[in-house]
Amino acid sequence: MSTPTEAAKSIVGKWGSDGEACEFAAMSIGRMEISSPELKCRFNSVSRSGETVTWKGICDRAFGASLSNATVTARSYNDGDRDWISLRVNGGAEHDFLRCP
């Protein structure tokens, strides 16, 4: 007898670099866009494999750069207390964000 697999939790919503950032500088993730003070992207494709979401599109702001051909990945995880995502733009440095309440 097989057990149904649990669907991966959506990462659409608000995320912050810490609890205080959720109050004034949260990152908003939509199905086809990301918007924050450091990152503003619009995507034309999205895919998901397990806990990792991959978007492809344009980033007007990407941690100091402007990218006309961007690949953004977000890997979701839970540290036992809170939900987190690890975000990476074009294979660069990872940036961790926690889910805002």
TAHU-V120060 format. One record per residue. N is the residue number from 1. RES is the residue in three letters. SS is DSSP state (helix for helix, strand for strand, loop for the rest). Layout:
BEGIN
n->[N & N]
res->[RES & RES]
ss->[SS & SS]
END
This chain:
BEGIN
n->[1 & 2 & 3 & 4 & 5 & 6 & 7 & 8 & 9 & 10 & 11 & 12 & 13 & 14 & 15 & 16 & 17 & 18 & 19 & 20 & 21 & 22 & 23 & 24 & 25 & 26 & 27 & 28 & 29 & 30 & 31 & 32 & 33 & 34 & 35 & 36 & 37 & 38 & 39 & 40 & 41 & 42 & 43 & 44 & 45 & 46 & 47 & 48 & 49 & 50 & 51 & 52 & 53 & 54 & 55 & 56 & 57 & 58 & 59 & 60 & 61 & 62 & 63 & 64 & 65 & 66 & 67 & 68 & 69 & 70 & 71 & 72 & 73 & 74 & 75 & 76 & 77 & 78 & 79 & 80 & 81 & 82 & 83 & 84 & 85 & 86 & 87 & 88 & 89 & 90 & 91 & 92 & 93 & 94 & 95 & 96 & 97 & 98 & 99 & 100 & 101]
res->[MET & SER & THR & PRO & THR & GLU & ALA & ALA & LYS & SER & ILE & VAL & GLY & LYS & TRP & GLY & SER & ASP & GLY & GLU & ALA & CYS & GLU & PHE & ALA & ALA & MET & SER & ILE & GLY & ARG & MET & GLU & ILE & SER & SER & PRO & GLU & LEU & LYS & CYS & ARG & PHE & ASN & SER & VAL & SER & ARG & SER & GLY & GLU & THR & VAL & THR & TRP & LYS & GLY & ILE & CYS & ASP & ARG & ALA & PHE & GLY & ALA & SER & LEU & SER & ASN & ALA & THR & VAL & THR & ALA & ARG & SER & TYR & ASN & ASP & GLY & ASP & ARG & ASP & TRP & ILE & SER & LEU & ARG & VAL & ASN & GLY & GLY & ALA & GLU & HIS & ASP & PHE & LEU & ARG & CYS & PRO]
ss->[loop & loop & loop & loop & loop & loop & loop & loop & loop & loop & loop & loop & strand & strand & strand & strand & loop & loop & loop & loop & helix & helix & helix & helix & loop & loop & strand & strand & strand & loop & loop & loop & strand & strand & strand & loop & loop & loop & strand & strand & strand & strand & strand & strand & strand & strand & strand & strand & strand & loop & loop & strand & strand & strand & strand & strand & strand & strand & strand & strand & strand & strand & loop & loop & strand & strand & strand & strand & strand & strand & strand & strand & strand & strand & strand & strand & strand & strand & loop & loop & loop & loop & strand & strand & strand & strand & strand & strand & strand & loop & loop & loop & loop & loop & strand & strand & strand & strand & strand & loop & loop]
END
